[in-house]
Amino acid sequence: MLNIVLIEPEIPNNTGNIGRLALASGSTLHLVKPFGFELSDKRLKRAGLDYWKHLNVVMYDSVDDFFEINKDANFAFFSSHGTKSHWDIPFKDNQFLVFGKESVGLGNIIIEKHKESLYKIPLYSEHIRSLNLANSVGIIVYEGLRKLQQ
């Protein structure tokens, strides 16, 4: 099992799609407030369809709460500022995969504090800055599942 962490997600459709992915992959979804939407948002529910009620979701009031509660967890952080490729992640069962908000990614404090566990998904065009959050989570989760099943 993997843990998908969204720090301050802003787009309900992305969160809904990631929730659906979490359920399909047997992962737990961790949502860190503040959100850029209400959990009752129709777009969140529509993207997650009727699966949302089956999803294992853990919510936190703040980034500090999340890190305090999960201080002993095995983390991998994702940012376009990472220097290591996602191909190099030493995946472990129950790993926490941490993604930042859509508009700015992970905050500088998190990036600086966790440089040794900071990864990026390679981009093969200079005409793009980043991938959609839901796509990025999908890439990482299924790469993790593949490696864990080897």
BALOBA-1460 file (C-alpha; in Angstrom, 3 decimals):
// residues 150
<rec num="1" residu="m" x="0.000" y="0.000" z="0.000"/>
<rec num="2" residu="l" x="1.074" y="3.548" z="-0.750"/>
<rec num="3" residu="n" x="0.004" y="6.864" z="0.746"/>
<rec num="4" residu="i" x="-0.827" y="9.720" z="-1.606"/>
<rec num="5" residu="v" x="-0.451" y="13.121" z="0.066"/>
<rec num="6" residu="l" x="-1.888" y="16.296" z="-1.435"/>
<rec num="7" residu="i" x="-0.722" y="19.420" z="0.335"/>
<rec num="8" residu="e" x="-3.292" y="22.211" z="-0.031"/>
<rec num="9" residu="p" x="-4.942" y="20.935" z="-3.232"/>
<rec num="10" residu="e" x="-6.712" y="23.641" z="-5.213"/>
<rec num="11" residu="i" x="-8.608" y="21.958" z="-8.055"/>
<rec num="12" residu="p" x="-11.524" y="19.695" z="-7.123"/>
<rec num="13" residu="n" x="-11.390" y="17.724" z="-10.380"/>
<rec num="14" residu="n" x="-7.754" y="16.779" z="-9.741"/>
<rec num="15" residu="t" x="-8.495" y="15.717" z="-6.184"/>
<rec num="16" residu="g" x="-11.491" y="13.684" z="-7.332"/>
<rec num="17" residu="n" x="-9.433" y="11.921" z="-9.992"/>
<rec num="18" residu="i" x="-6.635" y="11.263" z="-7.518"/>
<rec num="19" residu="g" x="-9.168" y="9.860" z="-5.050"/>
<rec num="20" residu="r" x="-10.381" y="7.467" z="-7.724"/>
<rec num="21" residu="l" x="-6.770" y="6.489" z="-8.442"/>
<rec num="22" residu="a" x="-6.122" y="5.953" z="-4.727"/>
<rec num="23" residu="l" x="-9.039" y="3.552" z="-4.488"/>
<rec num="24" residu="a" x="-8.033" y="1.696" z="-7.675"/>
<rec num="25" residu="s" x="-4.451" y="1.289" z="-6.453"/>
<rec num="26" residu="g" x="-5.281" y="0.366" z="-2.852"/>
<rec num="27" residu="s" x="-3.675" y="3.572" z="-1.604"/>
<rec num="28" residu="t" x="-4.700" y="5.907" z="1.200"/>
<rec num="29" residu="l" x="-5.353" y="9.541" z="0.273"/>
<rec num="30" residu="h" x="-4.080" y="12.184" z="2.714"/>
<rec num="31" residu="l" x="-5.474" y="15.698" z="2.227"/>
<rec num="32" residu="v" x="-3.774" y="18.628" z="3.946"/>
<rec num="33" residu="k" x="-5.775" y="21.838" z="4.468"/>
<rec num="34" residu="p" x="-6.453" y="24.495" z="3.436"/>
<rec num="35" residu="f" x="-8.206" y="23.320" z="0.275"/>
<rec num="36" residu="g" x="-9.029" y="25.516" z="-2.691"/>
<rec num="37" residu="f" x="-12.562" y="24.042" z="-2.736"/>
<rec num="38" residu="e" x="-15.226" y="22.565" z="-0.497"/>
<rec num="39" residu="l" x="-15.381" y="18.793" z="-0.059"/>
<rec num="40" residu="s" x="-19.022" y="19.023" z="-1.088"/>
<rec num="41" residu="d" x="-18.012" y="20.464" z="-4.496"/>
<rec num="42" residu="k" x="-19.872" y="18.695" z="-7.307"/>
<rec num="43" residu="r" x="-16.716" y="18.624" z="-9.438"/>
<rec num="44" residu="l" x="-14.877" y="16.668" z="-6.740"/>
<rec num="45" residu="k" x="-17.664" y="14.108" z="-6.518"/>
<rec num="46" residu="r" x="-18.114" y="13.927" z="-10.289"/>
<rec num="47" residu="a" x="-14.414" y="13.246" z="-10.895"/>
<rec num="48" residu="g" x="-14.418" y="10.567" z="-8.204"/>
<rec num="49" residu="l" x="-17.818" y="9.292" z="-9.325"/>
<rec num="50" residu="d" x="-19.569" y="7.173" z="-6.741"/>
<rec num="51" residu="y" x="-16.276" y="5.696" z="-5.524"/>
<rec num="52" residu="w" x="-15.570" y="8.457" z="-3.000"/>
<rec num="53" residu="k" x="-17.544" y="6.700" z="-0.245"/>
<rec num="54" residu="h" x="-15.209" y="3.670" z="-0.467"/>
<rec num="55" residu="l" x="-12.004" y="5.685" z="-0.342"/>
<rec num="56" residu="n" x="-9.685" y="5.697" z="2.662"/>
<rec num="57" residu="v" x="-9.131" y="9.440" z="3.239"/>
<rec num="58" residu="v" x="-7.210" y="11.064" z="6.094"/>
<rec num="59" residu="m" x="-7.471" y="14.833" z="6.534"/>
<rec num="60" residu="y" x="-5.174" y="17.217" z="8.357"/>
<rec num="61" residu="d" x="-5.763" y="20.795" z="9.462"/>
<rec num="62" residu="s" x="-2.287" y="21.960" z="8.451"/>
<rec num="63" residu="v" x="1.086" y="20.939" z="7.047"/>
<rec num="64" residu="d" x="2.496" y="21.007" z="10.587"/>
<rec num="65" residu="d" x="-0.202" y="18.579" z="11.773"/>
<rec num="66" residu="f" x="0.527" y="16.238" z="8.876"/>
<rec num="67" residu="f" x="4.272" y="16.094" z="9.576"/>
<rec num="68" residu="e" x="3.788" y="15.761" z="13.328"/>
<rec num="69" residu="i" x="1.374" y="12.844" z="12.983"/>
<rec num="70" residu="n" x="3.514" y="11.115" z="10.334"/>
<rec num="71" residu="k" x="6.968" y="12.085" z="11.593"/>
<rec num="72" residu="d" x="8.370" y="8.549" z="11.311"/>
<rec num="73" residu="a" x="7.032" y="7.849" z="7.821"/>
<rec num="74" residu="n" x="9.097" y="7.089" z="4.746"/>
<rec num="75" residu="f" x="8.623" y="10.055" z="2.389"/>
<rec num="76" residu="a" x="9.201" y="10.852" z="-1.259"/>
<rec num="77" residu="f" x="8.494" y="14.451" z="-2.311"/>
<rec num="78" residu="f" x="7.754" y="15.601" z="-5.849"/>
<rec num="79" residu="s" x="8.691" y="18.891" z="-7.440"/>
<rec num="80" residu="s" x="9.883" y="20.251" z="-10.755"/>
<rec num="81" residu="h" x="12.832" y="21.508" z="-8.638"/>
<rec num="82" residu="g" x="13.916" y="17.972" z="-7.768"/>
<rec num="83" residu="t" x="17.320" y="16.836" z="-8.999"/>
<rec num="84" residu="k" x="16.678" y="13.081" z="-8.852"/>
<rec num="85" residu="s" x="14.414" y="11.218" z="-11.234"/>
<rec num="86" residu="h" x="11.325" y="9.355" z="-10.067"/>
<rec num="87" residu="w" x="12.933" y="6.250" z="-11.626"/>
<rec num="88" residu="d" x="15.400" y="6.292" z="-8.695"/>
<rec num="89" residu="i" x="12.908" y="6.243" z="-5.809"/>
<rec num="90" residu="p" x="13.580" y="3.359" z="-3.417"/>
<rec num="91" residu="f" x="9.893" y="2.510" z="-2.979"/>
<rec num="92" residu="k" x="8.825" y="0.793" z="0.233"/>
<rec num="93" residu="d" x="5.478" y="-0.494" z="1.383"/>
<rec num="94" residu="n" x="3.438" y="2.206" z="3.147"/>
<rec num="95" residu="q" x="5.526" y="4.983" z="1.583"/>
<rec num="96" residu="f" x="4.173" y="8.538" z="1.629"/>
<rec num="97" residu="l" x="4.203" y="10.234" z="-1.785"/>
<rec num="98" residu="v" x="3.924" y="13.987" z="-1.212"/>
<rec num="99" residu="f" x="2.665" y="16.417" z="-3.852"/>
<rec num="100" residu="g" x="2.178" y="20.175" z="-3.618"/>
<rec num="101" residu="k" x="-0.656" y="22.365" z="-4.791"/>
<rec num="102" residu="e" x="-1.343" y="22.882" z="-8.458"/>
<rec num="103" residu="s" x="-0.379" y="26.569" z="-8.693"/>
<rec num="104" residu="v" x="3.027" y="26.539" z="-6.973"/>
<rec num="105" residu="g" x="3.896" y="22.989" z="-5.970"/>
<rec num="106" residu="l" x="5.559" y="22.282" z="-2.648"/>
<rec num="107" residu="g" x="6.565" y="25.231" z="-0.503"/>
<rec num="108" residu="n" x="10.219" y="26.258" z="-0.266"/>
<rec num="109" residu="i" x="10.432" y="25.196" z="3.381"/>
<rec num="110" residu="i" x="9.399" y="21.630" z="2.520"/>
<rec num="111" residu="i" x="11.745" y="21.524" z="-0.486"/>
<rec num="112" residu="e" x="14.723" y="22.751" z="1.549"/>
<rec num="113" residu="k" x="14.043" y="20.432" z="4.472"/>
<rec num="114" residu="h" x="13.600" y="17.310" z="2.327"/>
<rec num="115" residu="k" x="16.124" y="17.773" z="-0.516"/>
<rec num="116" residu="e" x="17.450" y="14.236" z="-0.086"/>
<rec num="117" residu="s" x="13.964" y="12.827" z="-0.786"/>
<rec num="118" residu="l" x="12.977" y="15.242" z="-3.569"/>
<rec num="119" residu="y" x="12.216" y="13.754" z="-6.986"/>
<rec num="120" residu="k" x="10.934" y="14.948" z="-10.328"/>
<rec num="121" residu="i" x="9.267" y="13.375" z="-13.314"/>
<rec num="122" residu="p" x="11.461" y="14.034" z="-16.354"/>
<rec num="123" residu="l" x="10.010" y="16.289" z="-19.030"/>
<rec num="124" residu="y" x="11.273" y="15.869" z="-22.578"/>
<rec num="125" residu="s" x="10.259" y="19.240" z="-23.984"/>
<rec num="126" residu="e" x="11.427" y="22.718" z="-23.064"/>
<rec num="127" residu="h" x="7.944" y="24.000" z="-23.905"/>
<rec num="128" residu="i" x="6.329" y="22.667" z="-20.712"/>
<rec num="129" residu="r" x="6.931" y="23.554" z="-17.060"/>
<rec num="130" residu="s" x="5.081" y="20.720" z="-15.368"/>
<rec num="131" residu="l" x="2.494" y="17.977" z="-15.686"/>
<rec num="132" residu="n" x="-1.057" y="18.029" z="-14.387"/>
<rec num="133" residu="l" x="-1.153" y="16.963" z="-10.731"/>
<rec num="134" residu="a" x="-3.502" y="14.019" z="-11.292"/>
<rec num="135" residu="n" x="-1.301" y="12.740" z="-14.137"/>
<rec num="136" residu="s" x="1.819" y="13.097" z="-11.992"/>
<rec num="137" residu="v" x="0.272" y="11.152" z="-9.128"/>
<rec num="138" residu="g" x="-0.801" y="8.401" z="-11.535"/>
<rec num="139" residu="i" x="2.715" y="8.074" z="-12.948"/>
<rec num="140" residu="i" x="4.296" y="7.830" z="-9.508"/>
<rec num="141" residu="v" x="1.739" y="5.500" z="-7.909"/>
<rec num="142" residu="y" x="1.858" y="2.923" z="-10.665"/>
<rec num="143" residu="e" x="5.654" y="3.080" z="-10.879"/>
<rec num="144" residu="g" x="5.702" y="2.446" z="-7.121"/>
<rec num="145" residu="l" x="3.303" y="-0.477" z="-7.408"/>
<rec num="146" residu="r" x="5.385" y="-1.946" z="-10.234"/>
<rec num="147" residu="k" x="8.582" y="-1.749" z="-8.188"/>
<rec num="148" residu="l" x="6.943" y="-3.102" z="-5.037"/>
<rec num="149" residu="q" x="5.677" y="-6.153" z="-6.940"/>
<rec num="150" residu="q" x="9.097" y="-7.082" z="-8.358"/>
